Amino acid sequence: MKILIIQTAFIGDVILATSVVEKLKQFHPQARLDFLLKKGHQALLANNPHLTEILLFDKSQQKYRNLFRLLRQIRKEKYDLVINLQRFASSGFLTAFSGAKEKMGFDKNPLSFLFSKKFPHIIHSPDNPVHEVERNLSLIHHLTDKELIRPRLYPSESDFEQVKKIAPYVCMAPASKWFTKQWPAEKWIQLIAALGDRYEICLLGGREDVALCEKIARQSRAKRVQNLAGKLSFLASAALMARAEMNIVNDSAPLHMASAMNAPVIGLFCSTVPNFGFGPLSDNSWVLESSLSLPCRPCGLHGKKSCPQGHFRCAEIEIAGILDKFADEKI
């Protein structure tokens, strides 16, 4: 059986989609698994032993020309099954006209009426929160089982060697693509001060996060703070998080990276809520939110560029709550 999995959204979405790869390989070890993702994110899947080929969708320029080129490539492969984990029209187009024997995806995709099978996409209900991993795996229950399996990344030995450190250290990922998902810089500075010199602090992020991390490192005035933003690959960052005493992150991609490495993690949820299905999955994981009763929270499924109400009080997450987790774990 030859299977293509499609997920061309954000970094965190790709990480969570690896649960589908793990589950399919567990139940169909002889199947060939290929993965289609956005160009620029392919390093996430490096070293994955279950994938044969990585297909790339370049959305940055000549998007529609690249879309048709990609469709020709997919049709040439003659897949038995295409699994679409997205609700975008472009991914629906690739799925519907893939030429695969079986095509499946979520009913909210605008082209799902052309799929062989379509499944409900349930965000959450108050009594029954559904994790994104569970949503993704629901597409293949008929091929596997209903047990949840964590996403997984595969850093190489050189990735681990590159970030080899003498414990104890704590990783912090203070940035997010969205302002309202991002715990304020002054809070990170206060947290570093509260931890004192007990730990080396490793600030993680992409190239676009260098300035923010530099500001936090500089203003914290702590002796043991390293700004590693933009200096590490995806998998080297994952390797570093795997061996940290603790990882403190926003509701963003590093949270899912911690889940994929089963690393200890504290997830800070400002404008969004865990019930949307993007909470941590590590064995040792915690979610912290503001204790305030805010009728405006959550203000949307994803973050926003600014607080719609202008006060951003959902970011008022107490540092004491984070320190309590350190005490509880006797770190």
N, C-alpha and C positions, 0 to 999 in steps of 0.2 A: 504494500500500500504506500502511495506517495501522497504526502500531505503538505499543504502550504498554510501557514498561520500568518494572518495579517494584523499588524498593530503599528501604525505610523504616527501615533500621537506623541505625547511628551515622554521624557526619560522615565518617570515613575510608572507610566502606563506600560512601557516596554518591560520594565523589571517585573511588574505584577503578572504580565502575560507569560513569563517563563514557567509559571505553575502549570500552564497547559502543556508546555513542552515536557516537563517532568512527568506529568500524569500520563500522557500519551505513550511516552517511552516505557513507562512502567508496565502498561497493559499491552502495548504493541511494540515489543523490542526490535522486531525486524522491519518496522516501517521506516521509510525515509521521511525525515522532517526537514522542511525548509521554512525560513522565516523572512517576512517582508517588513521592513521598518524604514523610518525616515533617514535619509542620508545625513551623516554626522553622528548618529547614535549607534553605529554598528560595533563600536568597540565594547559596548555593553555585553555583547554576545560572544566576544572572543573567548576561545578555549572551551566553549560549551560542547561537550562530547556528543550530545544528542542531535546536533544540527549538521546537516550536510552542506547546505548552501544558504547564504544570506543575500537576499534581494534588496535593492535600495531604491527608494522613491525620492528623487530630488525635487523638493517643493520650492526651492529658493529662486529658481529661474526657469523659464519655459516650462512651467508646471504641466500644462495640458499636453504639450509635445512629449514630455517625459512620461506622462500618464499612458499615452497610447503606445509608446515604446515599451513600457513595462508590461502592458497588456499582451503585446506580441510575445514577449519573453515568457510570460506565464502560460499562454496558450501553447507555446512550443514545448513546454515541460510535460503537458498532458497529465495534470494532477488527478488523482482519484478523489481527493477531498480538499476543499478550501474552507478554512475556518476564519471568519471575519469577526474580530473582537471590537470593531468600531461602529459608530453610527454616522460616519461621514459619507457623503454621496460618492466621493472619489473612490473610497474603499469598496463601497457597494457596487460601483461600476466594474471594478477589477474582479470582484467576486462573481457578479451576475454573468459576465461575459468571459469568464476564465476558461470555459470549455471543460471544467472539471465534471466528473460524474456526479458528485454531490457537492452542494454549496450551502453553507449554513452561516447564520449570523443572528443579530438581534432584530426584533420587529420594529425598532425605532429607526433603523436605517431606511432612508427614503426609497431604496431599491430592493428592499427585503421581499417584495412581492415576486421577485424573480429568483429568489433562493429556493433550494429544495426543501430546506427546513428553516424556520425562524422561531426564535424563542423570546419570551418576554424579558424586557430589561427593567428590573425593579431596583430603584435607588434605595429606598428603605421605607419601613413603616415604624411607628413608635414602638410596637411590640415585637418587631421582627427585623432588626437591622441586618442587612446583607452586605458582606464584604465584596469588594471588586473581584477578588480571587474567586469567591463563590459564584459570582455572576459569570465570570469567564468559564469556569469549569462546568457550569450548567449546560453549556453548548455541547459538551462531550460526555454527559452522564450516560447516554445510551451506548457509548463506546468504552466506558471505563466503570467508575462507581461514583458515589456521592460524597466520598471522604475528601476533606480539604487537604491540600498539600501546599507547602510553602513555596514561594518563588525561590529561585536560586541563581546566583552568579558564580563564576569560576575564575577567580584571580589565579595567576600563575605563580610559580615559586619565585620568579623574579619580582613580581608585584609585592609579595610578602617581604622579600629581601629588601626591596627599595624603601619600605616603610618600617623596617625593623627598629623597634625602640625599646628602651628599658622602661618597664612599667614603674609607677602608675601614670597613665595619661588619660585624658578625657577629650573626646572629639565634640566640637560644636559646629553646626552648620547654620549660621544666622540668616542666610539669604533665602529668598523665594522669588519666583517670577512675578508673584502678585503681592502688592503692598499689604493687603489686609490679611494675608497668611503669614506675615513676617513679624515676629516678636521684635519690638523696637530695639535699636542699637544700644540705647542707654540701659536697657534691661540686661543685655548680654554683658555689658561692662560691669554692672553691679553684681551679676552672678559670678564673674571671674574674680572680683574682689572678695566676695563672700567665701569662695573656695580657697582663697589664699594661695600659698605655695605648696599645697599638698600634692598637686598634680601638674604635669605639663599639659598645657591647653593647646590643642591642634584645631585651628580654624579651617574649615573645609568649604569649598565652593568652586564655581567655574571662573573663567577669565573675567566674566562680567561682574563677579563678586569681589574682586581684588580690593577695590577702593573701600567698600564697606568693611571687609575684614581688617584692612589696614587701619581704618579709623578705630575699630573696636580694640585691636591690639595696642595701638598707640595710647588711646585714652584710658585703657585699663591700668597702664603703668605696671603691669605684672612682669615679673622677671622671666617667667617660664611660659610665654605665649609665642606660638609660631603661626604665621599667616601662610597657610599652604594652598590658599585659593589660586586656581589656575596653574598649579605646579604638579598636580597629580592627575593621572588618568582615572577614568571611572573605576576600573578594577583595582588600581592601587589605593584609591580612596576606600573602596569596599574592604580591601585587605586591612587597612589601618583601622577601620571601624570594628572589624571582627575581633581585634585583640584589645580594644579599649576597655577601660574600667566602666565607662558609661559613654553613651552618645546622646547628645541633647540637640534636637532638631525641630524645625517647623513641620507643619503638614505639607510636605513637599518631597521631592525625589529622594533625598538622603534617608527619610523615614523608611521608604520601601527598600532602599539599599541595606539598611540595618536588618529588615525582615529577611531579605534574601541571604544574609550571612548569619542569621539567628544571633545577632549581636544585641547586647543590652541597650535599651533605648528609652528615652523619655520624649514623647511627642507633644509639642505645644500647639494647641488648636485655638486660633484667634477667631476669625470670622466664620470658619467652617466648623463642622461637627463630625465626630467619628462615625455617627450613624449613616453618613453618606457612603461609607464603605471603604475608607482609605486609612483606617487605623493600623497600628503596628501588629505584627504577627510573631515577633520573637517570643521565646519562652519567658524571658525577663523583659517585660515592656510595660510602660505606663503611659496614660494620657492625662495631661493637665489642661484645664480650661479655666476661664474666669469664673469666679464664684458669684458674679453679679447676674441678676435676672434681667436680661436684655431682650425686649420684644423684637428688636431688629436683627437678632442673631438666630440662625444663620441668615446672611443677606444674599446668599446664592450658593449654588453647587460648587462653583470655583471661586477663587479669590477675585478681588477687584483692585483697580489701580489706586483707588482712594476710598476712604470710608464714606458711604452714602450719607451718613448722619453727621459727619464732620467731627465726631468725638473719639472714635476708635477705642472705646472702652472695653471691647472684647479682648484687647491685648493686655488688659490688666490681670495678668497671671502672676501669682505671688511667687517670689524667689524662694520663700520658706518651703513651699510645696516641693520644689526641686531638691532642696537640701534634705528634706525629710526622706526622700527616696534613697539618697546616699546613706543616710543613717539606718534606714530599714534594711538595706543590703549590706550594711557594715563595710562599706567601701572606704 
